[in-house]
Amino acid sequence: PPAVPPPPGPPARGSLSLHRAYLRSPLGLLRLGQLALGAAFWVTGAAHRYEGAAHFALFAAVLVWLLTLALFGLSLLGRWALVPWLGSRWLLTNLVHDLVLGVGLYAAATGIMGYKARQKSYCNLPGYSQHCLYGAYLSASVCGGITACLYLFSGLYCLSRRCRDQRDII
């Protein structure tokens, strides 16, 4: 009987290396800022006692931060093709993530933290001796607002690339 060749093995993957062009691109730099300020937002909120709607604000911030970290990691390694269905639409995935999740959830979280800061504004008076959360809420609100703006900028960057019929993120 004729010899049957063995079935082909899985395709060999190249070694992991950093996609330096992405790291130097506007989207890569915006992602770094989003990760830094997003971490500042939720660490500031989580490091202090919080209650009520602040739970949602921290949940939203951590969720978006983790998704941004995943997008950044896959883009930095150039491995977005490994993500089923989304990998072939990577620019659109980044666009939706930035404008819907990033701007939407960070704007809501910023509003919540700003409202909480306004509720606690009485405790920043001189001579107030109790533990005051005003500074923590205000700091988180400022970080959240700046982060929402960074998501808006990166979303507009992806949208401009999409409108020019470009399919890649850089």
C-alpha positions in Angstrom: 0.0 0.0 0.0 1.2 3.5 -0.7 2.6 5.4 2.3 0.3 8.2 3.5 2.1 11.3 4.7 1.3 12.3 8.3 -1.2 15.1 8.8 0.4 18.6 9.0 1.1 19.9 12.4 -0.1 23.2 13.8 1.4 26.2 12.0 4.6 27.4 13.6 4.3 30.8 15.4 7.1 33.3 15.3 8.7 34.4 18.5 7.0 37.1 20.5 8.4 40.5 19.9 7.2 44.0 20.6 5.5 45.9 17.9 7.5 49.0 18.4 5.7 51.0 15.7 2.5 50.6 17.7 4.2 51.7 20.9 5.3 55.0 19.2 2.0 55.6 17.4 -0.6 58.0 18.8 -2.9 55.1 19.7 -0.1 53.4 21.7 0.8 56.5 23.6 -2.9 57.2 24.3 -3.3 53.6 25.6 -0.4 54.1 28.0 -2.0 57.3 29.3 -5.3 55.5 29.7 -3.8 52.7 31.6 -1.9 55.0 33.9 -4.7 57.4 34.7 -7.3 54.6 34.8 -5.2 52.8 37.4 -4.9 56.1 39.4 -8.7 56.4 39.3 -9.5 53.0 40.6 -6.6 52.8 43.1 -7.6 56.1 44.5 -11.2 55.0 45.0 -10.4 51.5 46.2 -7.8 52.7 48.7 -10.4 54.6 50.7 -13.7 53.6 52.2 -16.4 54.0 49.6 -20.1 53.4 49.6 -23.2 53.5 47.3 -22.8 54.3 43.7 -19.0 54.4 44.1 -19.1 50.6 43.8 -20.4 50.9 40.2 -17.8 53.6 39.4 -15.0 51.4 40.6 -16.4 48.3 38.8 -16.7 50.3 35.6 -13.2 51.7 35.9 -11.6 48.3 36.6 -13.6 46.6 33.8 -12.5 49.2 31.2 -9.0 49.2 32.5 -8.7 45.4 32.2 -10.1 45.4 28.7 -7.7 48.3 27.7 -4.8 46.3 29.1 -5.9 43.3 27.0 -6.1 45.5 23.8 -2.8 47.1 24.6 -1.1 43.8 25.2 -2.4 42.2 22.0 -1.6 45.2 19.9 1.9 45.6 21.4 2.6 41.9 20.6 0.9 42.1 17.2 -1.3 39.1 18.1 -4.8 40.5 17.6 -5.3 38.0 14.8 -5.5 35.3 17.6 -8.8 36.8 18.9 -11.7 35.1 17.2 -14.0 37.3 15.1 -12.6 40.5 16.6 -9.1 40.1 15.3 -10.1 40.6 11.7 -11.9 43.8 12.8 -9.3 45.1 15.1 -9.6 48.8 14.2 -13.4 48.6 14.7 -12.9 46.8 18.0 -10.6 49.5 19.3 -13.1 52.2 18.0 -16.1 50.6 19.8 -14.1 50.0 22.9 -12.9 53.6 23.1 -16.1 55.4 22.3 -18.7 53.2 23.9 -17.0 51.6 26.8 -14.1 54.0 27.5 -15.9 57.3 27.2 -19.3 56.0 28.3 -18.3 54.2 31.5 -15.6 56.7 32.5 -17.9 59.6 32.0 -20.5 57.9 34.2 -17.8 57.0 36.8 -16.5 60.6 36.8 -20.0 61.9 37.3 -20.5 59.6 40.2 -17.2 60.5 41.9 -17.8 64.2 41.3 -21.2 63.9 42.9 -19.7 62.0 45.9 -17.1 64.7 46.2 -19.7 67.4 46.3 -21.6 65.5 49.0 -18.4 65.4 51.1 -17.4 69.0 50.4 -18.3 70.0 53.9 -15.5 68.0 55.5 -12.7 70.0 53.9 -13.4 72.9 56.3 -10.6 73.9 58.7 -11.0 72.2 62.1 -13.1 69.3 60.8 -11.7 66.3 62.8 -13.4 63.3 61.1 -11.9 61.2 58.3 -12.7 63.1 55.0 -13.2 61.4 51.7 -13.5 64.6 49.7 -9.9 64.6 48.5 -10.1 61.0 47.4 -13.4 61.4 45.5 -12.2 64.7 43.9 -8.9 63.1 42.8 -10.7 60.1 41.3 -13.1 62.4 39.5 -10.3 64.4 38.0 -8.4 61.3 36.9 -11.6 59.8 35.5 -12.4 63.0 33.5 -8.9 63.1 32.0 -9.1 59.4 31.2 -12.5 59.8 29.5 -10.9 62.5 27.3 -8.0 60.2 26.4 -10.6 57.6 25.4 -12.4 60.2 23.3 -9.1 61.1 21.5 -8.2 57.5 20.8 -11.7 56.8 19.6 -11.5 59.8 17.2 -8.1 58.6 16.0 -9.5 55.2 15.2 -12.6 56.8 13.6 -10.4 59.0 11.4 -8.4 56.0 10.3 -11.6 54.1 9.5 -13.0 57.0 7.5 -9.8 57.1 5.4 -10.4 53.4 4.6 -7.4 52.3 6.6 -7.8 48.9 8.2 -4.8 48.8 10.6 -4.4 50.6 14.0 -1.2 52.3 13.0 
